[in-house]
Amino acid sequence: MITELVMNRIRQLLLAIVGVLKRAMCCFARRRKLSASECEVLSAVSVDRYPAGGRTTAGGKNVPEKDWNSWDDSPRTVEEHIERYRETLAQPPSPTEPQPEVDYFQDMAPQISSQPKVCIATETEPTDFSRLVAKIDIPVVNELEDWNEGERSGWDDADETTTKQLIRETRKELRAQRHQQNRHQLESSYA
């Protein structure tokens, strides 16, 4: 009991020390927040694709800009030819005419046809048949028949002595079978 008390005190002391160290590490790890006066507010963004004086190609060469008033788009130098080729490769291919889809299940569609109707009519029925007319073919008996208890039908009352004898015989047979099985197992284990 005393050892448990001492162990709990030591554990509490270690947890307190770890907690103090953890807080000290968090305080030193925090970064200094910037004040609002030190941040620059972004007012406008401009993108200059080609710096002043022309554009730079992949090879690092500065190519002079074309005159905006000229309508000629044909490339004049090798670098322009290469640049035009790269632009055509970068463009997505033109959409081609979609090929008609093949319907593989067209011949599997069921063909629905109406079934032939067969009407069976007998000539013995009257032609002025009404659905609301009821035919009574069952003979009506006004009196109930008497119950004859003299005739025994159904379950016969079994005699108690016969049932007890049958149960005893079945138990004797089961005992004899078990005895033979036990004897057979003993004989086979000695052999």
C-alpha positions in Angstrom: 0.0 0.0 0.0 2.8 2.4 0.8 4.7 1.4 -2.4 1.6 2.3 -4.4 1.4 5.7 -2.7 5.0 6.4 -3.4 4.8 5.2 -7.0 1.7 7.5 -7.6 3.6 10.5 -6.2 6.6 9.8 -8.4 4.4 9.5 -11.4 2.6 12.8 -10.7 5.9 14.5 -10.2 7.2 13.2 -13.6 4.0 14.2 -15.4 4.2 17.7 -13.9 7.8 18.1 -15.0 7.0 16.9 -18.5 4.0 19.4 -18.7 6.2 22.3 -17.7 8.9 21.4 -20.3 6.2 21.0 -23.0 4.8 24.5 -22.3 8.3 26.0 -22.3 9.0 24.4 -25.7 5.8 25.8 -27.1 6.6 29.3 -25.9 10.1 29.2 -27.6 8.8 27.6 -30.8 6.2 30.3 -31.5 7.1 32.6 -34.3 6.8 36.4 -34.0 3.6 37.6 -35.7 4.0 40.4 -38.2 2.2 43.6 -37.4 -0.1 45.3 -39.9 2.4 48.1 -40.6 5.1 45.7 -41.7 2.9 43.9 -44.4 2.7 45.4 -47.8 -0.8 45.5 -49.3 -1.0 44.3 -52.8 -2.7 46.9 -54.9 -2.3 45.8 -58.5 -0.9 42.8 -60.5 0.4 43.1 -64.0 1.8 40.3 -66.2 4.4 41.3 -68.7 4.7 38.3 -71.1 7.6 39.8 -73.0 10.1 42.1 -71.2 10.9 45.4 -72.8 12.8 45.2 -76.1 11.4 41.9 -77.3 10.8 38.3 -76.2 13.1 35.6 -75.1 12.9 32.2 -76.7 13.7 28.8 -75.2 17.3 29.1 -76.3 17.7 32.4 -74.4 17.9 34.6 -77.5 16.1 37.9 -77.5 13.9 38.1 -80.6 12.6 41.6 -81.6 8.9 42.2 -81.7 7.0 42.3 -85.0 5.4 45.4 -86.1 1.8 45.5 -85.1 0.8 47.1 -88.3 2.0 44.4 -90.6 -0.5 41.7 -91.6 2.1 39.1 -92.6 2.1 36.2 -90.2 4.6 34.0 -92.0 7.7 33.3 -89.9 10.9 35.0 -91.2 13.6 33.3 -89.2 14.4 29.7 -88.2 13.6 30.5 -84.5 10.1 31.8 -85.6 9.6 28.6 -87.6 10.5 26.5 -84.6 8.2 28.6 -82.3 5.3 28.2 -84.7 5.8 24.5 -84.8 5.8 24.3 -81.0 2.6 26.3 -80.9 0.9 23.9 -83.3 2.0 21.0 -81.2 0.7 22.7 -78.0 -2.8 23.3 -79.5 -5.3 20.6 -78.9 -6.1 18.6 -82.1 -9.1 19.7 -84.0 -12.2 17.6 -83.2 -12.8 14.9 -85.8 -16.2 13.7 -86.8 -17.3 11.1 -84.3 -17.7 7.7 -85.7 -21.1 6.1 -85.3 -21.2 3.7 -82.4 -21.9 0.1 -83.2 -24.9 -1.3 -81.4 -24.0 -4.8 -80.4 -27.3 -5.5 -78.7 -29.6 -4.5 -81.6 -30.3 -8.1 -82.6 -31.0 -9.0 -78.9 -33.9 -6.7 -78.6 -37.2 -8.6 -78.0 -39.8 -8.6 -80.7 -43.2 -7.9 -79.1 -46.2 -9.4 -80.8 -49.7 -9.8 -79.6 -50.7 -13.3 -78.6 -53.7 -14.8 -80.5 -56.8 -14.9 -78.4 -58.8 -18.0 -78.2 -62.4 -17.8 -77.1 -64.1 -21.0 -76.0 -67.9 -20.8 -76.0 -70.3 -23.6 -75.6 -73.6 -23.5 -77.4 -75.5 -24.8 -74.3 -75.0 -21.5 -72.5 -77.9 -19.1 -72.8 -77.4 -16.1 -74.9 -78.9 -13.8 -72.4 -76.1 -14.4 -69.9 -75.8 -12.1 -67.0 -72.8 -11.9 -64.6 -75.0 -11.1 -61.7 -77.1 -14.2 -61.8 -75.9 -16.9 -59.4 -76.4 -20.6 -60.2 -77.1 -22.9 -57.2 -75.8 -26.4 -57.9 -75.3 -27.4 -54.3 -78.1 -29.3 -52.7 -79.4 -27.6 -49.5 -79.9 -29.7 -46.4 -82.1 -28.2 -43.8 -81.1 -30.4 -40.8 -77.7 -31.3 -39.4 -76.8 -34.9 -39.4 -76.3 -36.8 -36.1 -72.9 -37.6 -34.8 -72.3 -41.3 -34.6 -70.0 -42.0 -31.7 -70.5 -45.7 -31.9 -68.1 -46.0 -34.8 -64.6 -45.4 -33.7 -62.6 -43.4 -36.2 -59.4 -41.6 -35.4 -57.1 -42.3 -32.5 -57.4 -45.6 -30.6 -56.9 -45.4 -26.9 -53.8 -47.4 -26.2 -53.6 -49.6 -23.2 -51.1 -48.4 -20.6 -49.6 -51.8 -19.9 -48.9 -52.4 -23.6 -47.2 -49.0 -24.0 -45.1 -49.7 -20.9 -44.1 -53.1 -22.2 -43.1 -51.6 -25.6 -40.9 -48.9 -23.9 -39.2 -51.6 -21.8 -38.5 -53.8 -24.8 -36.9 -50.9 -26.8 -34.8 -49.9 -23.8 -33.5 -53.5 -23.5 -32.6 -53.6 -27.2 -30.7 -50.3 -26.9 -28.8 -51.6 -23.8 -27.9 -54.8 -25.7 -26.6 -52.8 -28.7 -24.5 -50.6 -26.4 -23.1 -53.6 -24.6 -22.1 -55.2 -27.9 -20.4 -52.0 -29.1 -18.5 -51.7 -25.8 -17.4 -55.3 -26.0 -16.3 -54.9 -29.6 -14.3 -51.7 -28.7 -12.5 -53.6 -25.9 -11.7 -56.5 -28.1 -10.3 -54.2 -30.8 -8.2 -52.3 -28.3 -6.5 -55.5 -26.9 -5.8 -56.8 -30.4 
